[in-house]
Amino acid sequence: MGMAGQYLPKFLGGSKALKKLNDVWGVTDSSVLRANMKNAGRTVPKFPNAAHHIVPGAANDRNAMIARTHLAKLGFNANDEINGVFLEFRKKGVEQLGKGAIHNDIHTATYYNEVRKRVTKATSKKAAEKVLRKIAKELENNTFPY
């Protein structure tokens, strides 16, 4: 079993989740992340929004895989509230209501590369939490590259 195979089951919530990798980030997991964020006291914006996983669990992008393996090694689960941020979700042609990044537009190679660069510099869980909080703030302010 390779490094990713060793750590991903924990990050994805258990070995059963690894078998269902294609379903892992469906509505159910976003709902789990949303609930965890709300339980941690995070304020849900008034505009239509998505609970966005900063480090995705199922993106096939190489940089995303590296970032999630690194977080798993540090003891994170994909649905930990620290790995989430509320981003505006909007339909095409609808005017943006918030000031942050738009969830529909963010899943790009540039985004995954920047997440990987920052997350893999963290050498402890506490350091990774700081990195994730900074990324979340930048996404909320639409200053994170994507």
C-alpha positions, 0 to 999 in steps of 0.5 A: 500500500502506497503512502496515499493508500495508507493515509487516505482512508482516515482523511476520507472518514474510514476505509469504506469511504475509500471504496466509494471515492467517486461518491465521497464528495457528493451532497452528503459530504458537503452536508457533513462539512456544513454541519461541522462548520455550523457546530464550530460556530461558523456563520452561514452567509445570507447569500446562496452558498456551498460548503467548500472543502479547501482540500478536496477529497476526490479531485483527480488533480495531482496537486489535490492528491498530494495536499490531501495525503499530507493533511491525512498524515497530520491527522485531519479528516476531509470534513473537519470544519477547519477544511471548510469555507462557505463560498457563494454558489450561483447560477450563470447570469446571476449577479454575484451577491457576496465579495468572495470567490465563487464556488462554481469557478474555483476548481482549477489547476491553479487553485489545486497547485496553490493549495498544495504549495501552502498545505505541504509546508505545514509540518504540524497539525497546528501549522496546517490549521493556520494555513487552512484558516488563511486560505479560507480568509483569502477565499472569503475575500477573493484574493486566493489564486484560482 
